[in-house]
Every structure is written in structure tokens, then in C-alpha cells.
Amino acid sequence: MSEELATTETEPAETDDRHTRVEFVHVQLGDTAYKFELGQIRQIVRNPSLTPVPRTASVIAGVTNLGSEIAVVIEGRSLFDMAPRPADQDAILLVFDRPNAKPTGLLVDAVPGIDPHHIDHIMPPTELDEWVPQVDKEWFKAVIDDSDQLDQPIGVLDCDSVIANVREQVSGDP
Amino acid sequence: MLNWSLIMTKFPRRLVPGIVRRSYPLKFGLVMVLISVIAAGGIYATGRFAYPAVAATLGGTLLTGFVGTVLSWRTAKAVETVAVTPDERTDEDTPRFDTARIDCVGRVASAMATTHETLHEEHEARLVAEEERSTLEETITEYQRSIHRCANGDLGERLEPRTDNDVLTEFATGCNDLLTDVEDLLRNVTQLVHNVDTPAEAEQAIGSETADDELSDSLRSLSNDVDAQILDLQTATNQVRQLVTVLEEVTASLDTLEQTSRQTVTLGETGRDAAMAAVDEMDTIETEAAETVEAIENLEEEVQQVDELIDFIAEIAEQTNMLALNAHIEASRAGKQGAGFAAVANEIKELAEHTKEAADDIEERLTRIQRQTDQSVEEVRETSNRIGTQTAAVETATDALDEIVNSAQETTVGVTELQETTQKQVTSMNDVLETVEAAIEIGESITDEVETVSATIESSTANDLRNTPEQFSRNDYAAQLRDQLTEFDIETDSPDTETESTEDEPTTSAEEQDAPTASDPTLKTPEPDGGRQTETIDGYEED
């Protein structure tokens, strides 16, 4: 009886929380933090077994077997012009959720967690002038300026923009 | 239990070759190779076999073993250099213990240098003392023979003073003075006996008109001479007594030296026993240290296994974290129905993170334990090496104490022989003293008799005097004295020398100077064939 009461009492708060908060996957590349919208990520794989693909650009780390399908793996450090990852450091693969598209993943250094942020702290990239990312703001879908949880604004990468830039680098790379 | 542990401790030594057991660096290197093989086999046994991991483990352990072997080889080489250095003494080279090291090896080298210097100085001092003792013994033996020859009558014998010893020089000078005095005394007594015992002189004295007066004067002079000789003998007696006193002091010093030598033997034996006990204790401690190192190494292996388990737990926590993230993603894809599942996934993620933090904390603590264990093993091994070095040093000290004990025992024997020799000399000097005292008594008897005869002569005629019993008594005394004097080999000088010797004697009055004395040529000048008087007393016996 008491459990039912508790559920009844907490249910409006949880509903309100779902409507006012958005969850993001927090990733780390070197010293820089990025976020992805949780709905754009389908799977997270730690230290995936990669098969290099000859005659491809350095931004393509290779392909990996996800069980029922083969996914293309993008090296995040190469994409953002960072130094190669040390051999003894773990690599985390984020598999993008892109329906009707070829499975694609991005290699990052770490995934500290999945963080919810209030919608009031989420804004378009162009609205926050003091935020200057390392890459063009077109790569980002939004920016989170949550001083309660973050030391500085963090950009929310758009997986479609990321893949489009990868295609540009692959096509421009001899 | 104890026997089982002893069997387990001793058993591997039977399997290890002697060349490995004698070389600690080789032993260390082989142990590290064995550990690397075991580590590689352990990784293979865990089922997560990977060539890089095995190669890295094997290579790292071999590299560590190589570095440790080189370091232990350098330390062992330095210690062996210090240990071999004392053997250079056998090649009559000066051993050098100086080293540039300032660690325990340098301190051991410094301590051994100090000990060696002390032992070397004691050895040199002992050699000098033995040489002096040998010289002293030879000199005293030579003096003893000379004194025996003097006691047997050869008064021409003299002791040769030794300039390197004040006591012996004083002893030889005193003996020579004494012998000179005794020889002069006996020469004078011989002259007196000859004067009294010559019938021709008596006949000449009796045939003259003033025979009684001259005989009385002659006897008075004889009495004075005998008194003077008694004084000389008493002086000689005092000198002999002083000499005996000196010898008794030497004997007392030798007693003290013998006691000191015996105490040295006792102390040396006590020190040697204590050093041997210390060596036994050090051996026991070294064995216990080896057992401690083995126990700590076993503990280190256990810690290593726990560390591997912690790594495994951390790996599981990381994978759990990934599963929780994926579960959260799947829950979000389920929409409202997956909210509860997302909460559970979050709880699992936090639990995995706590597990990983705990595993990291445990791993850090194990790393500290491993570091402290390695330090403890190193300290115990260093202590064991120090104990081994100190054991060798104490064994060397034990040998040195053994040599000291043997040398002290030889010194004791030498001092005892020297004591016996000195005691014989004291006995000989006492014999000489008794002889001189007997001569003094005889001289006093002669004086009494001469005074009696002189008084009798004054109251009777010369003819009566010649036939009186006193005359026979005087002749008897002279014969007795002459017999005693024949025991001495007195080198009588020429008549001129005798005259000079007699003239040196003090005269008490003008009457005695005018009166015919024992040195008067009319009384003492021998017959034409009396030139033989320059010979020994035996010559008078032949006359």
C-alpha cells in the first residue's frame, strides 16, 4: 500500500523530469569533452577489435564486427587533428543510431557517463558567443551551458555532421 | 615440524652445484631467470596467454635480474677484495684496505685496516720482546758460566758488560769490581801466608839480635794487613749482597712478567671462545635471515596473485560499466516503459564505478605493500651480507687471538726458563757470598792468633818462641789458609807490581811505615829461584 502511494507521489516528478531534461552521452577526446544526444547512440563498445582497411584515409580506423553487421569505425583523434592514442589506453566505440544507413561508429578515449541536462541550459551553437570550439560550430547540434554541472560549455556533436566531415576528409585525402 | 622445515630448507642446497652456491651474483641471476620462467608460466596458466604479455614479463624480469646481478657482482667483488687483502701479508706485501666506497663495504675495510694495524704492531712488539729476551737469556747464561768459572777458582775471568741493557751492565760492572777486589784480597792474603810460612825468613829473624822485636813488628804489621783484608772482604760482601738483591728484584720482575703472560693467555683464550660463540650466533642469524627472505618472497608472490585478481576485478567493473551504459541506452530507446530499467542501469553503473575505485585503491595499497616488501627483502639481504662479512672478520680475529695465545704460552715458557736461570745465578752468588764470609772469618781468626802470638813474643825469648805451641799454631793456620787459597787461580804479578799493590795499602802510623812490613823486601823478597812467586799459589805448593 505504501509502495503504491510512493509511486503515485513520485510519478508526476519523474514525468516532469522526462519532459524538461534531455540525456546526453558524455565522451572524452584528449582534454576536450563532447556530448552526443542519447538518441543518436545505439551502442557503446569497449576496445573493439578493428580490422584495418587498406587504401583509406587515416580518419578511418577500420571496420569492426558488431555481431550481425559490419560497422565503419572513425578515429576521433584523427578527425579532430589530435595526437594518436597511446597503445596502452582504452578506446571506446560509439555506434551511431542512423536508421537506413550504413552502421558507423566513432572511436573516443572515454565515456564517463550519460548525463541529463535541463532544456533551459541547451541552446543553439550560434547563440553562445563566448563559446569557441576547436572545430567549426557547424559540427554541433547544440551547446550546453550548465554551470551547475559543467565548468565550461560543452558542444553537442551531430553525428550526421561528423560523418559528412569525414566524407569530406576522405574524398580530399589523396 | 622443525625437522620438516629443516629438511625443506636444506634440501635445495643438495641440488644446487657448489659453483652456484659460492657465487651470490650467479645465484641471484639464476633465481631471477627462474622467477621469469615461473611468471611466464603463471601467465600461461591463467588462460589469458598472449605473447606480448609473456615476452614483456620475461624480458622485464630478465632485465631486472641482469641489473641486480651486476650490482650484487660489484658488491661481492668489493667484499672479496677486502677479504683477500689480509692474505697479502703471507707474501710479505703490505696489505691495502683503502677503498673509495663509503657504504658498509668501506666501513668494513676501514675496521679491518685498523685491526690489522693493531695486530701488526703487537706482532712487531712481540718479536722485539722475544729478541730482547733471547739476548738477555744468552747474556745471563754467559754470565752464569763466567761466575761458575770464578767459583771454581779462575778469578781472572771477567764479565763482559752489555751496553744495550743498563741492568746487565750494572750487574757485570759490579761483578767485575767484586772479582777484582776478591782477587786483590786473595793476592794479599797469599803474600801474608807466604811471609809467615817461609822458614828462611823465620830463621833470619831468629838469628838476629833484634829478632823478637822484628818478629813482633812483623806480626803487628801482619795483623794490620789482615784487618785491611777483612775490610776489603766485608766491602766485597756488601757488593755481592747488593748484587743478590738486584738479582732477586729481577726474579720478582720475572714473576710479575710470568703472571702477566699467564693472564694474557687466559684473556686470549676467553676472547677466542667469545669470538667463536659470536661466529656461531652470526651463522644462526644468517640462516634465520635466509628463512625470513624466503617467507617474504612467498608473501610477495601471494601479493602478486592478489594484484592480478584486483586487475581482473577492475576489468570486470569496467565491462560492467559498459554494460550499464548500453542498458541505459536501450532503456531510453524503450521510452517510458524503460525508465525503471534506466534507473537500474544507472545504479549498476555507479556500483561498477565504486567497484573500480575500490579495486584501484586496493591495487595502490598492494603496490605500497610490494614496495615495502621489496625494501624489507633488500634490507634483510643486506643485513645477511653484513653478517657474512662480519663473520669472516670475527673468524680472522679468532685466528689472531689463537696466535696471541700460542705466543703468550711460548713467552710464559721462556720467562719460566729465565726465572730458573736467574735463580741459579742467585744460588751461585750466595755460594760466592758464603765463600767470602768464610774468608772473613779466617782472616779474623788470623788476626786474633797474630795478636796472641805477638803478645807471647813480647814475653819470651826467640828460641822459646820458635818452639812454643803458638809457633806451630801459626804455621798450622798459615797452612790451612794456603790450602784454601789454592782453590783460587790468582794471577800474581811481578814483584814490582806486588810492591806497588802493597804500597797502595794505607798505613796507620809512622812507626808502621818505618817498621818492616809485609811488603818489606827483606820479608817478602823471594829467593833467587823465588821468581816463581809471580806464578800461582800452586807454585808455592811446589816450593
Interface residues (C-beta under 8 A of the other chain):
Chain A: E14 R18 E23 V25 L38 G39 I41 R42 Q43 I44 V45 R46 D90 I92 V111 G113 I114
Chain B: E318 Q319 M322 L325 N326 H328 I329 S332 R333 K336 A339 N346 K349
